[in-house]
Amino acid sequence: MEEILKAIEEKDCRKVANLLYYKMDELSDEELGEVLKKAGDLALECNNLELYKLVVYYYHELLGIDKIGEFEKMAEETESFEVKFELADLYYLIGELEKSLELHRSLLEEEAEKGNKENIAKVYYNMALIHEELQEFEKAKELMEKAEEIYRELGDEKDLLHVAIYKAYVTFEMGETYRAKAMLAELLPKVLDDKRLLSELHLSYEEIFEEDDNYEAALQECLYAMVHARETEYYDVAFDALIDVIWQLFLDDDFETVYLNMDMFAGAFPELGDFFNGVKALALYKDGKMEEEELGEIMEKVKERRLLDLLELLGEAEL
């Protein structure tokens, strides 16, 4: 908690958001309430809408406290695109998809009247995410192409590539697996200098290989994604994707694939070496190749509460 409070005192909004993600499980409800109050005040002071959205989301999801009305009031009073846009994204995060779509449509009309093409492209992209969540893939792809067209017109190469990667992923979800692979391969040489985009691309491949039950390839793509995302805000996404693959392998009792592959993650991320050794030991134990006492000795080396919770979760995985 002290580390988060220090970041708040230093007014480092990005660090506060990152620490909330990693440390919130270690806080009691009372401590979390105090931290969220201070983080929310900081977000408003610095006009950091992404942090404010995160704080309101955690209030809602973790403490059952509704602060969304305060966000809505701010949107009404300011008439700001940025505030409304983040509010629409908040609706998406809490599962209010139709409400999110309604606000996005309203924003689309407003920004079209102003001729603000960059904002229009942002709205198209977010609307595509919602339609993809609703499994309306044709509509999602159509909206992606509209955003793509605007970014091409604006000469915004980075956002153009970001949208293109996502469009390839939606193409895969539509059942065109080999077409999606080809689209991603065409983009690969263009994103080599952008770590986040490269990570996004490898995670798209990971999803494709996981769908085909090719977990060796999926794990390899997770490794590439994590390596490229290191020191970027996308690292958490890549790590979570890896945990999802490992979780599925534990559910399938495919412990061998887990313990044979964990050394490469421990080698690439020595700071997480004890955790990956713990995952390996747990898989060996589940497969009858390690005694409980040895497993316990390895687990004791993992000190971070969040990582211990993940190991406990994996240990309980069952069909």
RODO-2510 file (C-alpha; in nm, 4 decimals, decimal comma):
residues 319
     n   res          X          Y          Z
     1     m     0,0000     0,0000     0,0000
     2     e     0,2851     0,2362     0,0825
     3     e     0,4205     0,2046    -0,2719
     4     i     0,0861     0,3074    -0,4221
     5     l     0,0474     0,5993    -0,1810
     6     k     0,3979     0,7165    -0,2689
     7     a     0,3157     0,7086    -0,6418
     8     i    -0,0015     0,9072    -0,5709
     9     e     0,2008     1,1613    -0,3712
    10     e     0,4441     1,1896    -0,6628
    11     k     0,1452     1,2391    -0,8967
    12     d     0,2653     0,9614    -1,1271
    13     c    -0,0692     0,8603    -1,2755
    14     r     0,0686     0,5880    -1,5005
    15     k     0,2543     0,4257    -1,2119
    16     v    -0,0539     0,4484    -0,9908
    17     a    -0,2625     0,2673    -1,2531
    18     n     0,0020    -0,0011    -1,2910
    19     l     0,0374    -0,0538    -0,9150
    20     l    -0,3382    -0,0757    -0,8703
    21     y    -0,3436    -0,3604    -1,1205
    22     y    -0,0662    -0,5509    -0,9449
    23     k    -0,1270    -0,4681    -0,5808
    24     m    -0,5037    -0,4412    -0,5316
    25     d    -0,5366    -0,8092    -0,4303
    26     e    -0,3006    -0,7417    -0,1388
    27     l    -0,5239    -0,4686     0,0051
    28     s    -0,8124    -0,5031     0,2452
    29     d    -1,1413    -0,3429     0,1446
    30     e    -1,0683    -0,0550     0,3803
    31     e    -0,7192    -0,0024     0,2360
    32     l    -0,8499    -0,0329    -0,1203
    33     g    -1,1185     0,2255    -0,0483
    34     e    -0,8563     0,4681     0,0839
    35     v    -0,6281     0,4138    -0,2136
    36     l    -0,9089     0,4502    -0,4679
    37     k    -1,0250     0,7735    -0,3028
    38     k    -0,6760     0,9245    -0,3268
    39     a    -0,6194     0,7890    -0,6792
    40     g    -0,9535     0,9308    -0,7927
    41     d    -0,8697     1,2722    -0,6506
    42     l    -0,5334     1,2613    -0,8281
    43     a    -0,6955     1,1625    -1,1574
    44     l    -0,9329     1,4591    -1,1380
    45     e    -0,6543     1,6971    -1,0345
    46     c    -0,4387     1,5912    -1,3290
    47     n    -0,7347     1,5469    -1,5640
    48     n    -0,6199     1,1894    -1,6295
    49     l    -0,9406     1,0339    -1,7559
    50     e    -0,7944     0,6871    -1,8080
    51     l    -0,6925     0,6647    -1,4419
    52     y    -1,0296     0,8030    -1,3334
    53     k    -1,2070     0,5403    -1,5475
    54     l    -0,9930     0,2688    -1,3872
    55     v    -1,0719     0,3940    -1,0363
    56     v    -1,4485     0,4018    -1,1051
    57     y    -1,4239     0,0528    -1,2572
    58     y    -1,2478    -0,0883    -0,9489
    59     y    -1,5010     0,0761    -0,7184
    60     h    -1,7738    -0,0998    -0,9166
    61     e    -1,6098    -0,4412    -0,9570
    62     l    -1,4222    -0,4826    -0,6284
    63     l    -1,6130    -0,2828    -0,3704
    64     g    -1,9613    -0,2793    -0,5211
    65     i    -1,9683     0,1004    -0,4987
    66     d    -2,1329     0,2861    -0,7857
    67     k    -1,9326     0,5926    -0,8875
    68     i    -2,0542     0,5776    -1,2458
    69     g    -2,3137     0,8467    -1,1799
    70     e    -2,0342     1,0899    -1,0928
    71     f    -1,8643     1,0098    -1,4243
    72     e    -2,1948     1,0607    -1,6079
    73     k    -2,2480     1,3955    -1,4350
    74     m    -1,9005     1,5067    -1,5425
    75     a    -1,9800     1,4091    -1,9029
    76     e    -2,3052     1,6092    -1,8938
    77     e    -2,1396     1,9178    -1,7455
    78     t    -1,8295     1,9309    -1,9632
    79     e    -1,9736     1,8173    -2,2980
    80     s    -1,6186     1,6978    -2,3630
    81     f    -1,5514     1,4306    -2,6263
    82     e    -1,2725     1,2838    -2,4140
    83     v    -1,4932     1,2457    -2,1053
    84     k    -1,7818     1,0939    -2,3017
    85     f    -1,5449     0,8636    -2,4897
    86     e    -1,3935     0,7270    -2,1667
    87     l    -1,7401     0,6911    -2,0150
    88     a    -1,8511     0,4884    -2,3175
    89     d    -1,5457     0,2675    -2,2703
    90     l    -1,6311     0,2274    -1,9012
    91     y    -1,9777     0,1014    -1,9983
    92     y    -1,8018    -0,1520    -2,2214
    93     l    -1,5732    -0,2647    -1,9380
    94     i    -1,8601    -0,3287    -1,6969
    95     g    -2,0575    -0,5201    -1,9599
    96     e    -2,3140    -0,2512    -2,0453
    97     l    -2,2607    -0,3074    -2,4172
    98     e    -2,5820    -0,1578    -2,5525
    99     k    -2,5373     0,1510    -2,3359
   100     s    -2,1816     0,1821    -2,4632
   101     l    -2,2962     0,1504    -2,8241
   102     e    -2,5644     0,4145    -2,7710
   103     l    -2,3138     0,6669    -2,6364
   104     h    -2,0647     0,5849    -2,9126
   105     r    -2,3341     0,6443    -3,1767
   106     s    -2,4119     0,9804    -3,0171
   107     l    -2,0425     1,0706    -3,0239
   108     l    -2,0205     0,9657    -3,3882
   109     e    -2,2962     1,2099    -3,4828
   110     e    -2,1402     1,4942    -3,2838
   111     e    -1,7918     1,4440    -3,4246
   112     a    -1,9231     1,4012    -3,7811
   113     e    -2,0894     1,7424    -3,7531
   114     k    -1,7572     1,8908    -3,6386
   115     g    -1,5640     1,7054    -3,9079
   116     n    -1,3202     1,5691    -3,6495
   117     k    -1,1922     1,2670    -3,8397
   118     e    -0,9450     1,1477    -3,5751
   119     n    -1,2207     1,1213    -3,3137
   120     i    -1,4527     0,9554    -3,5646
   121     a    -1,1895     0,6872    -3,6255
   122     k    -1,1536     0,6286    -3,2500
   123     v    -1,5275     0,5820    -3,2167
   124     y    -1,5436     0,3413    -3,5116
   125     y    -1,2660     0,1337    -3,3544
   126     n    -1,4342     0,1138    -3,0136
   127     m    -1,7679     0,0283    -3,1703
   128     a    -1,5964    -0,2542    -3,3573
   129     l    -1,4710    -0,3927    -3,0244
   130     i    -1,8259    -0,3996    -2,8916
   131     h    -1,9682    -0,5732    -3,1992
   132     e    -1,6864    -0,8267    -3,1785
   133     e    -1,7800    -0,8911    -2,8138
   134     l    -2,1383    -0,9461    -2,9333
   135     q    -1,9951    -1,1895    -3,1930
   136     e    -2,1206    -0,9669    -3,4734
   137     f    -1,8004    -1,0125    -3,6664
   138     e    -1,9136    -0,8809    -4,0048
   139     k    -2,0212    -0,5538    -3,8437
   140     a    -1,6971    -0,5361    -3,6446
   141     k    -1,4925    -0,5814    -3,9616
   142     e    -1,6983    -0,3174    -4,1445
   143     l    -1,6301    -0,0643    -3,8681
   144     m    -1,2611    -0,1551    -3,8613
   145     e    -1,2410    -0,0807    -4,2329
   146     k    -1,4050     0,2591    -4,1797
   147     a    -1,1493     0,3441    -3,9112
   148     e    -0,8734     0,2136    -4,1376
   149     e    -0,9855     0,4388    -4,4219
   150     i    -0,9730     0,7484    -4,2007
   151     y    -0,6309     0,6694    -4,0554
   152     r    -0,4989     0,6128    -4,4068
   153     e    -0,6385     0,9504    -4,5125
   154     l    -0,4802     1,1170    -4,2081
   155     g    -0,1463     0,9460    -4,2733
   156     d    -0,1506     0,7949    -3,9224
   157     e     0,0635     0,4875    -3,9851
   158     k     0,0737     0,3591    -3,6266
   159     d    -0,3026     0,3585    -3,5718
   160     l    -0,3506     0,2227    -3,9224
   161     l    -0,1328    -0,0770    -3,8391
   162     h    -0,3047    -0,1236    -3,5016
   163     v    -0,6447    -0,1402    -3,6723
   164     a    -0,5092    -0,3736    -3,9421
   165     i    -0,3860    -0,6209    -3,6797
   166     y    -0,7233    -0,6196    -3,5121
   167     k    -0,9016    -0,6614    -3,8466
   168     a    -0,6889    -0,9704    -3,9118
   169     y    -0,7930    -1,1081    -3,5728
   170     v    -1,1618    -1,0489    -3,6519
   171     t    -1,1071    -1,2244    -3,9852
   172     f    -0,9851    -1,5268    -3,7870
   173     e    -1,2951    -1,5128    -3,5670
   174     m    -1,5061    -1,5182    -3,8830
   175     g    -1,3530    -1,8586    -3,9595
   176     e    -1,0993    -1,7472    -4,2207
   177     t    -0,7958    -1,8758    -4,0310
   178     y    -0,5451    -1,8964    -4,3145
   179     r    -0,6513    -1,5598    -4,4536
   180     a    -0,5977    -1,4100    -4,1077
   181     k    -0,2506    -1,5666    -4,0826
   182     a    -0,1589    -1,4213    -4,4201
   183     m    -0,2844    -1,0759    -4,3186
   184     l    -0,0760    -1,0852    -4,0005
   185     a     0,2295    -1,2062    -4,1914
   186     e     0,1963    -0,9148    -4,4341
   187     l     0,1916    -0,6740    -4,1381
   188     l     0,4851    -0,8333    -3,9545
   189     p     0,7692    -0,6550    -4,1435
   190     k     0,5898    -0,3223    -4,0930
   191     v     0,5739    -0,3414    -3,7115
   192     l     0,9247    -0,4626    -3,6278
   193     d     1,0192    -0,1241    -3,4810
   194     d     0,7094    -0,0921    -3,2618
   195     k     0,7168    -0,3195    -2,9567
   196     r     0,3508    -0,2842    -2,8667
   197     l     0,2260    -0,3533    -3,2190
   198     l     0,4633    -0,6483    -3,2481
   199     s     0,3279    -0,7856    -2,9212
   200     e    -0,0305    -0,7399    -3,0412
   201     l     0,0490    -0,9266    -3,3606
   202     h     0,2044    -1,2223    -3,1771
   203     l    -0,0943    -1,2405    -2,9426
   204     s    -0,3218    -1,2631    -3,2458
   205     y    -0,1180    -1,5597    -3,3655
   206     e    -0,1389    -1,7046    -3,0125
   207     e    -0,5198    -1,6975    -3,0281
   208     i    -0,5147    -1,8735    -3,3643
   209     f    -0,2825    -2,1505    -3,2458
   210     e    -0,4762    -2,1959    -2,9207
   211     e    -0,8002    -2,2359    -3,1167
   212     d    -0,6271    -2,5143    -3,3143
   213     d    -0,5160    -2,6767    -2,9835
   214     n    -0,1547    -2,6170    -3,0878
   215     y    -0,0401    -2,5176    -2,7410
   216     e     0,3328    -2,5477    -2,8116
   217     a     0,2991    -2,2773    -3,0760
   218     a     0,0617    -2,0737    -2,8573
   219     l     0,3159    -2,0707    -2,5728
   220     q     0,5913    -1,9655    -2,8119
   221     e     0,3787    -1,6753    -2,9353
   222     c     0,3138    -1,5749    -2,5717
   223     l     0,6885    -1,5676    -2,5157
   224     y     0,7439    -1,3417    -2,8171
   225     a     0,4577    -1,1141    -2,7084
   226     m     0,5921    -1,0796    -2,3535
   227     v     0,9484    -1,0138    -2,4676
   228     h     0,8403    -0,7418    -2,7101
   229     a     0,5930    -0,5905    -2,4619
   230     r     0,8514    -0,5621    -2,1844
   231     e     0,8582    -0,2065    -2,0444
   232     t     0,5336    -0,1176    -2,2244
   233     e     0,1799    -0,0981    -2,0898
   234     y     0,0949    -0,4025    -2,3070
   235     y     0,3091    -0,6368    -2,0972
   236     d     0,0192    -0,7107    -1,8596
   237     v    -0,1996    -0,8149    -2,1528
   238     a     0,0691    -1,0525    -2,2787
   239     f     0,1254    -1,2014    -1,9325
   240     d    -0,2482    -1,2559    -1,8833
   241     a    -0,2654    -1,4308    -2,2206
   242     l     0,0104    -1,6669    -2,1098
   243     i    -0,1724    -1,7475    -1,7862
   244     d    -0,4872    -1,8250    -1,9876
   245     v    -0,2943    -2,0764    -2,2001
   246     i    -0,1345    -2,2391    -1,8949
   247     w    -0,4748    -2,2547    -1,7249
   248     q    -0,6215    -2,4369    -2,0263
   249     l    -0,3337    -2,6852    -2,0244
   250     f    -0,3957    -2,7594    -1,6565
   251     l    -0,7666    -2,8059    -1,7287
   252     d    -0,6747    -3,0525    -2,0053
   253     d    -0,4295    -3,2363    -1,7723
   254     d    -0,1584    -3,1631    -2,0297
   255     f     0,1033    -3,1126    -1,7597
   256     e     0,3923    -3,2248    -1,9781
   257     t     0,3514    -2,9333    -2,2186
   258     v     0,3594    -2,6991    -1,9189
   259     y     0,6704    -2,8298    -1,7448
   260     l     0,8664    -2,8722    -2,0679
   261     n     0,8101    -2,5069    -2,1644
   262     m     0,8477    -2,3156    -1,8387
   263     d     1,2291    -2,3051    -1,8509
   264     m     1,2199    -2,0807    -2,1566
   265     f     0,9995    -1,8303    -1,9721
   266     a     1,2220    -1,8438    -1,6634
   267     g     1,5220    -1,7819    -1,8889
   268     a     1,3643    -1,4873    -2,0676
   269     f     1,2256    -1,3329    -1,7473
   270     p     1,4653    -1,4060    -1,4610
   271     e     1,2750    -1,1615    -1,2390
   272     l     0,9836    -1,4071    -1,2621
   273     g     1,2058    -1,7131    -1,2466
   274     d     1,0731    -1,8354    -0,9109
   275     f     0,7158    -1,8064    -1,0364
   276     f     0,7804    -2,0000    -1,3573
   277     n     0,9749    -2,2612    -1,1608
   278     g     0,6697    -2,2850    -0,9376
   279     v     0,4413    -2,3412    -1,2388
   280     k     0,6804    -2,6102    -1,3647
   281     a     0,6955    -2,7802    -1,0239
   282     l     0,3181    -2,7741    -0,9919
   283     a     0,2805    -2,9392    -1,3340
   284     l     0,5400    -3,2041    -1,2399
   285     y     0,3586    -3,2696    -0,9129
   286     k     0,0220    -3,3002    -1,0895
   287     d     0,1821    -3,5443    -1,3333
   288     g     0,3160    -3,7580    -1,0494
   289     k     0,6791    -3,6665    -1,1173
   290     m     0,7519    -3,4619    -0,8034
   291     e     0,6933    -3,5146    -0,4336
   292     e     0,4776    -3,2734    -0,2350
   293     e     0,7655    -3,1769    -0,0064
   294     e     0,9843    -3,0672    -0,2991
   295     l     0,6916    -2,8774    -0,4475
   296     g     0,6467    -2,6910    -0,1192
   297     e     1,0145    -2,5917    -0,1074
   298     i     0,9931    -2,4432    -0,4579
   299     m     0,6667    -2,2644    -0,3840
   300     e     0,8171    -2,0994    -0,0765
   301     k     1,0534    -1,9036    -0,3002
   302     v     0,7621    -1,7160    -0,4590
   303     k     0,7065    -1,4087    -0,2416
   304     e     0,4624    -1,1876    -0,4354
   305     r     0,1026    -1,2412    -0,3234
   306     r    -0,0434    -1,2002    -0,6720
   307     l     0,1833    -1,4704    -0,8153
   308     l     0,1128    -1,7039    -0,5237
   309     d    -0,2592    -1,6598    -0,5875
   310     l    -0,2054    -1,7558    -0,9528
   311     l    -0,0183    -2,0713    -0,8501
   312     e    -0,2972    -2,1586    -0,6077
   313     l    -0,5531    -2,1068    -0,8835
   314     l    -0,3616    -2,3345    -1,1207
   315     g    -0,3358    -2,5966    -0,8479
   316     e    -0,7142    -2,6026    -0,8210
   317     a    -0,7772    -2,6283    -1,1964
   318     e    -1,0058    -2,9121    -1,2887
   319     l    -1,2622    -2,9969    -1,5540
***
